[in-house]
Amino acid sequence: MSIEKANRPIVISGPSGSGKSTHLNRLLKEYPDRFGFSISHTTRQPRGTEQNGIEYHFVTKEDFLKLVDQGGFIEHAQFGSNYYGTSVQAVRDVAQKDRTCILDIEMEGVKQVKKTSLNARYLSLQPPSIEILEARLRGRATDTEDAITQRLAQAKNELEFAKTPGVFDKVIINDDLEKAWTEFKAFCVSEE
């Protein structure tokens, strides 16, 4: 997939609970005409007030796997019993609006995007520690104990992966919300 005329997409990755949604929502609110969020597909059920086509495209496992077979994803992965993926069309939709596309993806997705011609910039947002991450996940009260355990195990893998030289252009430790926001915004609004 090639989107040469558009701004370089930004891949944002980090463990669940690291603050990605908080920073992304703030960025999109402050720069509504500059950035666009690629809406991922998932086979999981909506949480709370999530709506199809807004937070995610909620699809059946059968429809998701059909799109995989058709080569419709830039990246996709299974987490727990659910699938997640960024479709080629989701990125095109943002680029066609002359906006910088932002992809919020996990470690396996980053590995896959690195193998494409997307020419993205990569940012890792991380919690100050696994203990603080666990407290954040428990504080959300949206996940079962089993899901929290899975998320923490995945977080350890993602934090280790983020240490790989050359994977991320920028790593931000989200230990102070305003300091992290300043770094996050600076990375996103800079052209390179």
C-alpha positions in Angstrom: 0.0 0.0 0.0 1.4 3.4 -0.9 0.2 6.8 0.2 3.1 8.9 -0.9 1.2 12.2 -1.1 -0.1 12.0 2.5 1.7 12.7 5.7 3.6 9.8 7.0 1.3 7.7 9.2 2.1 7.4 12.9 2.1 4.0 14.6 1.5 4.3 18.4 2.0 1.2 20.5 2.2 0.3 24.1 0.5 -2.0 26.7 -3.2 -1.7 27.4 -3.4 0.8 30.2 -0.4 2.8 29.2 -2.5 5.9 28.3 -2.7 5.6 24.5 -6.4 6.4 24.4 -6.1 9.4 26.7 -3.4 11.0 24.6 -5.0 10.0 21.3 -8.3 11.5 22.2 -6.6 14.7 23.3 -4.6 14.9 20.1 -7.7 14.4 17.9 -9.6 17.0 19.9 -6.8 19.6 19.6 -6.1 18.9 15.9 -9.4 17.7 14.5 -8.4 18.5 10.9 -4.8 17.3 10.9 -5.0 13.7 12.2 -7.3 10.8 11.6 -7.6 7.6 13.5 -7.6 4.4 11.6 -10.6 2.5 13.0 -9.5 -1.1 13.6 -11.6 -4.2 13.1 -12.1 -6.5 16.1 -14.1 -9.7 16.9 -14.5 -8.7 20.5 -17.8 -7.4 21.9 -18.2 -3.6 22.4 -17.5 -2.3 25.9 -19.6 0.3 27.7 -20.8 2.9 25.2 -18.5 1.8 22.3 -20.2 2.0 18.9 -19.6 0.2 15.7 -17.6 2.3 13.2 -16.5 4.8 16.0 -14.1 3.0 18.3 -13.9 -0.2 16.3 -15.5 -2.0 13.4 -17.1 -4.9 15.4 -17.2 -7.9 13.1 -17.7 -11.7 13.4 -14.7 -14.0 13.4 -15.9 -15.4 10.0 -16.0 -11.9 8.4 -12.6 -11.0 10.0 -10.9 -14.1 8.7 -12.4 -13.6 5.2 -10.8 -10.1 5.1 -7.5 -11.7 6.2 -7.7 -14.2 3.3 -8.5 -11.3 0.9 -5.3 -9.4 2.0 -7.4 -6.6 3.4 -5.3 -6.0 6.5 -2.0 -4.1 6.9 -1.6 -5.9 10.2 -3.7 -8.2 12.3 -3.3 -10.3 15.4 -5.1 -12.5 17.9 -5.2 -11.4 21.5 -6.9 -13.9 23.8 -9.9 -15.2 21.9 -10.3 -12.1 19.8 -8.8 -10.8 16.6 -7.8 -7.2 15.9 -6.6 -5.6 12.7 -6.0 -2.5 10.7 -7.5 -2.6 7.3 -5.8 -1.2 4.2 -9.1 0.7 3.6 -9.1 2.3 7.1 -5.7 3.9 6.4 -6.8 5.0 2.9 -9.9 6.6 4.3 -7.8 8.9 6.5 -5.2 9.6 3.8 -8.0 10.6 1.3 -9.0 13.3 3.8 -5.4 14.7 3.6 -4.8 13.8 7.3 -2.0 12.1 9.0 -3.2 8.6 9.8 -2.7 7.3 13.4 -2.6 3.5 14.0 -3.0 2.3 17.6 -1.6 -1.2 17.4 0.2 -3.8 19.5 3.6 -5.4 19.2 2.7 -8.1 16.6 1.0 -5.4 14.5 4.2 -3.2 14.7 6.3 -6.1 13.5 3.9 -6.6 10.5 3.7 -2.9 9.6 7.5 -2.7 9.6 7.4 -5.2 6.7 5.1 -3.1 4.6 5.7 0.0 2.5 3.7 2.2 4.8 6.7 4.3 5.8 5.3 5.1 9.2 6.9 6.8 12.2 6.8 4.7 15.4 6.1 5.8 19.0 6.0 3.6 22.1 4.0 4.8 25.1 4.8 3.0 28.3 3.8 2.9 31.9 6.5 3.7 34.5 6.3 0.1 35.8 4.4 -3.1 35.6 3.0 -2.4 39.1 1.6 0.9 38.1 0.2 -0.6 34.9 -1.6 -3.3 37.0 -3.1 -0.6 39.3 -4.3 1.3 36.2 -5.9 -1.9 34.7 -7.6 -2.8 38.0 -8.8 0.8 38.4 -10.6 0.7 35.0 -12.8 -2.1 36.3 -13.5 -3.2 32.8 -11.7 -6.5 32.7 -12.0 -9.9 34.4 -9.1 -11.1 36.5 -8.1 -13.5 33.7 -8.1 -10.6 31.2 -5.9 -8.5 33.5 -3.4 -11.4 34.0 -3.3 -11.8 30.2 -2.8 -8.1 29.6 0.0 -7.9 32.2 1.8 -10.9 30.6 1.4 -9.2 27.2 2.7 -5.9 28.6 5.9 -7.5 29.8 6.5 -8.9 26.3 5.7 -5.5 24.7 8.0 -3.6 27.0 10.8 -6.0 26.3 10.2 -5.8 22.5 10.3 -2.0 22.7 13.9 -2.2 23.8 14.9 -3.6 20.4 17.1 -1.0 18.7 15.5 0.7 15.7 11.9 -0.4 16.3 10.6 2.9 17.7 11.5 6.4 16.8 10.4 7.6 20.2 9.7 6.0 23.6 7.6 8.0 26.1 7.3 6.9 29.7 3.8 8.0 30.9 4.7 8.7 34.5 3.5 12.3 34.5 0.4 12.9 32.3 1.2 16.5 31.2 4.9 15.8 30.6 4.0 12.7 28.5 1.4 14.7 26.7 3.9 17.4 25.7 6.3 14.8 24.3 3.5 12.9 22.6 2.1 16.0 20.9 5.6 17.2 19.9 6.3 13.8 18.2 2.9 13.7 16.4 2.9 17.3 15.1 6.5 17.2 13.9 6.8 16.2 10.3 9.8 13.9 10.9 
